[in-house]
Amino acid sequence: MNVRKIIGWNLRKLRAEQGLSQERLALAAEIDRSYVGRIERGSENVTIDTLEALAKALGVPAAALLTEPPKGAREPLPLSSGRKPKAG
C-alpha cells in the first residue's frame, strides 16, 4: 500500500470512528470537503500542514495518519448518508 492510500485509509477510519462527516472534518481542519474525499481515496499528495490540520481536528497525533493498517484489515465503512434528524 502506498503512503497516500495509507493516509486515506487512516483518515477515513478515524473520521468514521468519531462519527464525523467529511464536511464536518473539513470545517474543523479548515479545508475543502471535496479535498477530504480525494485524500481518503488516495488521489491527493497531502502536505505536512494539511496532515497536521487533519490530525488536530481528529484529536490524534499526525503519526496516526501514517501508520500502515494491519494485513487483511477491512476497508473502513462509510457513515450512513444524509442528514441526521434534529434532536428535540
Backbone as a ProteinNet text record, in pm:
[ID]
protein_1_A
[PRIMARY]
MNVRKIIGWNLRKLRAEQGLSQERLALAAEIDRSYVGRIERGSENVTIDTLEALAKALGVPAAALLTEPPKGAREPLPLSSGRKPKAG
[TERTIARY]
86	0	90.2	62.4	145.4	102.2	185.9	164.3	34.1	1.1	-125.2	-244.4	-241.8	-350.8	-356.5	-240.7	-235.1	-297	-260.2	-315.4	-466.9	-512.8	-656.5	-730.8	-674.6	-736	-751	-640.8	-643	-736.2	-737	-824.1	-971	-1007.8	-1147.1	-1184	-1094	-1117.4	-1138.2	-1047.1	-1056.1	-1180	-1207.6	-1324.2	-1452.8	-1464.4	-1585.3	-1600.1	-1489.8	-1495	-1549	-1519.5	-1564.8	-1701.8	-1756.8	-1888.2	-1891.2	-1778.6	-1770	-1794.2	-1869.5	-1884.4	-1759.4	-1741	-1629.9	-1644.6	-1766.8	-1791.7	-1752.4	-1791.1	-1756.3	-1604.8	-1539.8	-1394.9	-1328.5	-1375.8	-1318.9	-1333.8	-1450.3	-1470.8	-1374.9	-1359.4	-1270.4	-1124.3	-1086.1	-948	-925.6	-1034.3	-1030.6	-977.9	-1031.1	-1000.9	-1132.1	-1126.1	-1245.9	-1293.5	-1423.6	-1480.8	-1440.5	-1442.2	-1406.4	-1259.2	-1176.2	-1035.5	-1022.4	-1104.5	-1104.4	-1138	-1237.8	-1275.5	-1161.6	-1091.7	-979.7	-864.2	-842.1	-738.5	-775.9	-902.4	-947.4	-936.6	-952.1	-938.7	-792.6	-702.3	-560.1	-516.8	-595.1	-561	-496.6	-470.6	-406	-271.7	-176	-45.5	-52.1	-77.7	-108.6	18	8.4	121.8	124.6	239.5	255.3	159.2	141.4	49.2	-93.8	-134.8	-269.3	-281.9	-180.2	-181.2	-196.4	-122.2	-127.8	-266.8	-326.9	-460.8	-565.2	-555.3	-649.5	-632.5	-507.6	-480.2	-531.8	-509.4	-556.5	-708.7	-775.5	-921.9	-975.8	-900	-939.7	-892.7	-804.8	-753.9	-656.3	-578.3	-480	-344.8	-234.8	-105.1	-98.9	-25.5	-13.6	37.7	119.5	173.5	62.7	-52.3	-164.4	-215	-193.8	-237.5	-138.7	-19.4	85.9	109.4	37.7	56.5	-7.9	70.6	17.5	-84.8	-201.6	-302.8	-254.6	-305.6	-263.8	-302.2	-224.6	-255.1	-392.6	-471.7	-605.8	-710.8	-673.4	-770.9	-874.7	-998.7	-1106.4	-1107.7	-1150	-1165.9	-1265.5	-1234.1	-1328.6	-1463.4	-1570.2	-1703.9	-1740.3	-1815	-1858.7	-1970.5	-1989.6	-2104.5	-2228.6	-2343.5	-2466.8	-2485.3	-2538.8	-2552.3	-2676.7	-2679.1	-2794.4	-2773.4	-2858.8	-2850.8	-2916.2	-2861.2	-2919.2	-3038.6	-3144.9	-3259.4	-3221.2	-3284.3	-3258.3	-3319.3	-3247.2	-3298.9	-3405.4	-3503.1	-3599.6	-3729.6
-118.1	0	123.9	217	337.1	435.8	533.7	625	703.8	747.5	821.2	734.9	606.7	513.9	489.9	479.4	459.8	579	699.6	820.5	823.1	794.9	793.7	690.9	571.6	463	505.2	557.3	600	717.9	811.6	928	885.4	800.2	754.2	674.7	587.7	506.5	595.1	688.4	776.2	865.7	917.9	1005.1	928.5	807.8	727	683.5	647.9	608.9	721.4	845	959.7	1009.3	944.4	982.5	1116.8	1155.5	1283.8	1265.7	1355.9	1356.7	1421.6	1402.1	1469.1	1620.3	1667	1810.7	1866.6	1797	1844.1	1841.3	1735.3	1728	1840.2	1863.1	1969.2	2105.7	2131.1	2258.9	2273.4	2165.7	2170	2188.9	2130.4	2139.5	2260.4	2330.9	2449	2415.5	2304.4	2268	2236	2217.3	2191.2	2046.9	2024.7	1891.9	1796.8	1844.2	1756.3	1714.1	1798.5	1765.6	1649.6	1649.5	1538.3	1408.3	1411.1	1292.2	1242.5	1334.3	1294.8	1237.1	1292.3	1237.7	1095.3	1075.3	942.1	839.8	883	791.7	769.7	846.3	830.9	899.8	995.6	1062.1	1199.3	1237.3	1366.1	1344.9	1427.9	1429.5	1537	1495.8	1586.6	1651.1	1779.6	1847.9	1815.4	1839.2	1818.9	1910.7	2033.1	2125.7	2073	2013.5	1957	1835.2	1750	1634.9	1681.8	1785	1837.9	1892.7	1964.1	2020.1	1909.8	1805.1	1693.4	1618.9	1593.4	1523.1	1603.1	1732.7	1820.5	1816.9	1823.1	1820	1686.4	1578.9	1446.8	1418.5	1503.7	1485.2	1369.6	1347.3	1238.6	1295.7	1226	1270.6	1249.4	1332.5	1321.2	1183.6	1121.8	988.7	884.5	906.7	812.2	801.9	905.3	902.9	830	802.2	739.9	592.9	540.7	402.3	305.7	210.7	114.1	23.3	5.3	-82.1	-226.6	-306.9	-447.3	-522	-621.9	-701.9	-765.2	-759.7	-817.6	-729.3	-608.3	-517.7	-477.9	-474.9	-436.1	-285.5	-249.2	-107.3	-45.2	73.5	136.6	162	132.9	153.3	301.2	345.9	486.3	507.6	631.5	666.2	660.8	643.8	645.3	784.6	789.4	918.7	992.3	1117.7	1200.9	1270.4	1365.1	1442.2	1364.7	1384.6	1323	1407	1346.9	1425.9	1510.2	1626.3	1716.1	1658.3	1671.3	1624.3	1721.8	1665.7	1755.3	1746.4
0	0	0	-91.1	-94.1	15.4	42.7	154.9	139.9	18.8	1.4	36.9	-0.5	33.4	184.4	248.5	393.6	465.4	423.1	483.9	464.6	344.4	316.6	398.8	410.1	487	633.3	691.5	831.4	853.9	761.3	775.1	777.9	684	678.4	804.2	849.9	968.8	1090.7	1113.4	1230.2	1224	1105.5	1088.7	1116.6	1061.4	1080.5	1226.3	1290.8	1432.2	1519.8	1480	1556.7	1511.1	1409.3	1360	1289.5	1232.6	1162.4	1012.9	955.8	810.2	750.9	622.2	555	569.3	562	571.2	707.5	814.4	949.9	972.1	925.4	939.1	859.8	739.5	655.6	721.9	781.2	850.4	967.7	1045.8	1161.3	1120.5	1008	959.7	868.1	837.9	750.5	611.1	555.4	417.7	346.7	216.6	136.8	154.7	161.1	179	67.2	-54.5	-166	-158.1	-99.4	-79.8	18.6	125.1	221	147.8	61.3	-15.4	-103.1	-166.9	-252.8	-171	-51.9	36.4	76.4	113.9	155.8	43.2	-80.2	-194.3	-233.5	-172.9	-202.5	-329.6	-376.6	-502	-481.8	-357.2	-329.8	-261.9	-298.1	-233.6	-125.5	-2.5	107.6	163.1	197.2	260	409.5	470.3	614.4	690.8	642.9	709.1	708.4	596.6	587.8	679.3	681.4	772.9	917.4	952.5	1088.3	1120.4	1026.7	1047.8	1064.3	982.6	992.7	1124.6	1162.5	1287.8	1407.3	1403.9	1511.9	1520.8	1406.9	1403.5	1456	1435.4	1482	1625	1677.5	1812.9	1825.4	1718.9	1719.4	1676.5	1709.2	1657.2	1506.3	1437.4	1291	1250.7	1334.2	1303.8	1289.8	1353.9	1343.6	1200.1	1120.4	981	890.6	942.5	862.1	896.2	993.5	1037.5	938.7	891.1	794.6	862.7	800.5	860.3	862.6	956.8	962.4	835.2	801.3	682	698.5	592.3	594.7	658.8	702.8	763.4	659.3	701.7	610.2	589.7	470.8	436.5	534.7	592.2	684.6	616.9	688.4	633.7	634.7	534.9	533.5	634.9	672.7	755.6	669.3	731.6	652.8	594.4	473.5	406.3	455	424.4	461.4	595	618.4	742.9	856.7	973.7	1091.9	1137.4	1189.1	1235.7	1354.8	1366.2	1478.1	1603.9	1712.7	1841.6	1891.5	1962.1	2023.1	1964.2
[MASK]
++++++++++++++++++++++++++++++++++++++++++++++++++++++++++++++++++++++++++++++++++++++++

